[in-house]
Amino acid sequence: MQLYYITDRTQFAGDERGRRSTLLAKIAEAARWGVDFIQLREKDLPTNELESLARSAVEIVRKQAPQTAGSGRRTRILINSRTDVAIASMADGVHLRSDDISPRDARNVWKQSVLDGEGSNPLIGVSCHSQSEVAKARFEGADFAVFAPVFEKRETPGAIPAGLEALRKACRENIRVFALGGITVENAGSCLEAGAAGIAGIRLFQQADIRSVVARLRP
């Protein structure tokens, strides 16, 4: 099971400085305990502040790499939507909205901006809400899709969840799919049974001890 943590510092208590500090500590915790991907999704920040936060996050994740080397896992950090910030901060890739530029265009921008070698082949994910969007993401060269919402989300109770059958259909496309939306430790297994490569979440990681969450998901 691959694990995908999506950040949201606004869920933390305190002032802005305190929330950022708490977020970076949570990112370090996620990397330390083998979370595969961290998507920095702080959409409200202006470019310079987002880039500064991204650089700090990337540095923290890379410092954890020697500690997790024995597990065979290395955490990758992706920036939400902002390919320019991802490149500037030396992140591992970018996560695109469903209505964003295409994965192919994002990859071309990246390759034109980064010299050959390490960092020149980014990971690119796309948010998807239907099988057709997953198929489009695959066709346009994405590395993975994040399919949502699978289950009802506590913060948006009126939203209609896609359900496991829709997830199962999405996973028939030849691309790695992560399940997002109302995912818990208890229902994560059903997402894998539907064909998902892993699970994604915000509260799942931010509102709990990550070591315990990982241990329960990867017994």
C-alpha positions, 0 to 999 in steps of 0.5 A, a space after each residue: 500500500 502506497 501512502 499519499 499525504 496532502 497538506 493543509 496547514 490551516 487545520 492546525 491551531 495557532 498563528 501563521 508562523 506556528 501553523 507553518 512550523 507544525 506543518 513542517 514537523 508533520 512533513 518530517 514525521 511523514 517522511 520518517 515513517 515511510 509515507 511515499 508522497 507528500 503533496 504540498 497543497 497550500 493554495 492560499 500562499 503567495 508565490 514567494 511564501 509558497 516557494 519558501 515553504 516548499 524549499 523548507 519542506 524539500 530540505 526536511 524530506 531529504 534529511 530524512 532519506 538516510 533514516 529511511 534508506 533501510 526500508 527501501 522507501 524514499 518520500 517524494 514531495 510534490 507541489 500542488 498545481 505550481 510547476 514553477 514553484 516545484 522546479 524552483 524548490 527542487 521538488 520531485 514533481 507536481 500535482 495538477 488539478 483536473 482543469 489544469 495544464 496537461 501533464 504533457 505540457 507540465 513535463 515539457 516545461 519542467 524539462 526545458 527548465 531543468 538540466 539533464 540529470 537528477 530532477 529532470 524527470 518529474 513525477 506528475 499526478 492529476 486529480 480525477 473524479 471519473 474514469 474518463 478523467 483517469 483515462 485522459 490523465 493516462 493518455 496525457 502522460 501522468 504518472 498517477 491519478 488521485 481519484 476522489 471523493 470515494 467516500 463521504 467527506 466529513 467537511 463536505 457532507 453534502 457532496 455525493 461520493 463516487 463509491 467503490 464501484 466507480 473507483 474500481 472502474 477508474 483502476 481499470 485504466 493502465 495507470 496508478 490510482 490513489 483513493 481520496 475522500 473519506 479514507 480511514 484506516 478501517 476502509 483503506 483495505 476496501 480501496 486496495 481490493 478495488 484496485 487502488 495502488 494506495 490511499 491519499 488523505 489530509 486528516 488521515 495523516 494530519 490529525 493522528 500519529 503518523 507512525 501509528 497510522 502507517 503501522 496499522 495500514 502496513 502491518 
